[in-house]
Amino acid sequence: QPVLTQSSSASASLGSSVKLTCTLSSGHSSKIIGWHQQQPGMAPRFLMKVEGSGNYNKGSGVPDRFSGSSSGTDRYLTISNLQSEDEADYYCETWDTNTRVFGGGTKLTVL
Amino acid sequence: EVQLVESGGGFVQPGGSLRLSCAASGFTFSIYGMNWVRQAPGKGLEWVSGISGAGGGTFYADSVRGRITTARDDSKNTFLLQMDSLRADDTAVYYCARGADGYLDSWGQGTLVTVSS
């Protein structure tokens, strides 16, 4: 099954942009992944799905500041015009051969 | 609006059992796969179990296989997790999540399970 690799932490300034990466292990470049946001003390929230083609579809109510893209085995989550409420943990996940796999999560700090 | 509401969490001693429920509303429950995902204190998300829609199969993480059973009652729009032989490392918040085409697209608010003597 695939392994999803995420950086453990990232930081960016208020009002700037940040691009988070989720890397699929070799041989899984066609996988659709889901991106999820977990604010402190809250349940996860679905942000979007990202396909290998780069197409993405956001969940209901997700701001326009959030977008997705893809390159090879990398799936990206870009957040523009960072707000303080974007400080959260971000997880990617996918499904393969009867198993769901999560990345380790990226803790985003807004400076 | 999709709503997933978990219940049944609580405090249990090692070796004990617990049954979690997830009440679903706002969508045609029977056609969707459903999942349980847990999060131990201070840790990341870990998939526990899933069940396909329309009477499909059940799937389990290696860490819980043999100790956990998942089921669904489409007549009641309810998703269930029976946990037996609980261990301290099963302590976590357990989330119910809806499966879409290869990804999860909705989450419940979670229910806390604490396994301790």
Interface residues (C-beta under 8 A of the other chain):
Chain A: K31 I32 I33 G34 H36 Q38 A43 P44 R45 F46 K49 G59 D89 Y91 E93 T94 W95 N98 T99 R100 V101 F102 G103 G104 G105
Chain B: N35 V37 G44 L45 E46 W47 G50 G57 F59 A61 Y95 A97 G99 A100 D101 G102 Y103 L104 D105 S106 W107 G108 Q109 G110
